[in-house]
């Protein structure tokens, strides 16, 4: 893991462990996939979010497929909605 600002950039193994912990602690757990966040220009990110708030854990990749393959297994894909900020590409929820 490495840190950028308040974020902790994690790998797929850490994502699985953190996701598992979050699912035990919160009723709603999701990964929000974004493009071109200020701290990660021209890159895709997947940020762990719970009912409490976004957590500081983020996956980073050069491609959408690259970030998706790092996500924990067993998630359900949801399309971004017009209410989401423009950088949001898609959402993945724990089922």
C-alpha positions as CSV (number, residue, x, y, z in Angstrom):
1,X,0.0,0.0,0.0
2,X,1.0,3.6,-0.6
3,X,-0.5,6.9,0.4
4,X,-1.5,9.9,-1.7
5,X,-2.9,12.6,0.4
6,X,-5.4,11.0,2.8
7,X,-5.9,8.0,0.4
8,X,-4.3,4.6,0.9
9,X,-3.7,3.1,-2.5
10,X,-4.3,-0.7,-2.1
11,X,-3.9,-3.8,-4.1
12,X,-6.6,-6.5,-4.9
13,X,-5.7,-8.6,-1.8
14,X,-6.1,-5.7,0.5
15,X,-9.3,-4.7,-1.3
16,X,-10.8,-8.2,-0.6
17,X,-9.8,-8.1,3.1
18,X,-11.1,-4.5,3.6
19,X,-14.3,-5.2,1.7
20,X,-14.9,-8.2,3.9
21,X,-14.4,-6.2,7.1
22,X,-16.7,-3.4,5.8
23,X,-19.5,-5.9,5.0
24,X,-19.4,-7.1,8.6
25,X,-19.6,-3.6,10.0
26,X,-22.0,-1.7,7.6
27,X,-25.3,-2.5,6.0
28,X,-24.3,-0.9,2.7
29,X,-20.9,-1.3,1.1
30,X,-20.0,-0.2,-2.5
31,X,-17.0,0.6,-4.7
32,X,-17.4,3.8,-6.7
33,X,-15.3,3.7,-9.9
34,X,-14.2,7.1,-11.2
35,X,-12.1,8.6,-13.9
36,X,-9.6,11.4,-13.7
37,X,-9.9,12.4,-10.0
38,X,-7.6,15.4,-9.2
39,X,-5.2,13.2,-7.3
40,X,-5.2,10.5,-10.1
41,X,-5.2,12.4,-13.5
42,X,-6.0,10.2,-16.5
43,X,-6.5,7.1,-14.3
44,X,-9.4,5.0,-13.1
45,X,-10.0,4.6,-9.4
46,X,-12.3,2.5,-7.3
47,X,-13.0,3.9,-3.8
48,X,-14.5,1.8,-0.9
49,X,-17.7,3.6,0.4
50,X,-19.9,2.5,3.2
51,X,-23.1,3.9,4.8
52,X,-20.9,5.9,7.1
53,X,-18.7,7.6,4.5
54,X,-16.1,7.0,1.9
55,X,-13.1,5.2,3.4
56,X,-9.5,6.2,2.5
57,X,-8.9,3.0,0.5
58,X,-8.6,3.3,-3.3
59,X,-7.6,1.0,-6.1
60,X,-5.9,2.7,-9.1
61,X,-5.4,1.5,-12.7
62,X,-4.7,2.9,-16.2
63,X,-7.8,1.2,-17.7
64,X,-11.4,0.5,-16.6
65,X,-10.8,-3.2,-17.0
66,X,-7.6,-2.9,-14.9
67,X,-9.5,-1.4,-11.9
68,X,-12.5,-3.8,-12.3
69,X,-10.2,-6.8,-12.1
70,X,-8.9,-5.7,-8.8
71,X,-12.4,-5.4,-7.2
72,X,-13.5,-8.1,-4.8
73,X,-15.5,-11.0,-6.3
74,X,-19.3,-11.2,-5.9
75,X,-20.2,-7.6,-6.5
76,X,-23.2,-6.4,-8.5
77,X,-22.6,-3.7,-11.2
78,X,-24.8,-0.6,-11.3
79,X,-24.7,2.1,-14.0
80,X,-23.9,5.7,-13.0
81,X,-27.0,7.9,-12.6
82,X,-27.4,11.5,-13.6
83,X,-27.3,12.5,-10.0
84,X,-23.7,11.3,-9.7
85,X,-20.7,13.6,-10.2
86,X,-19.4,13.5,-13.8
87,X,-16.2,11.7,-12.8
88,X,-18.2,8.7,-11.5
89,X,-18.2,5.9,-14.1
90,X,-20.0,3.0,-12.4
91,X,-20.8,1.5,-9.0
92,X,-20.3,-2.0,-7.6
93,X,-22.3,-3.1,-4.6
94,X,-21.9,-6.0,-2.2
95,X,-24.7,-8.4,-2.6
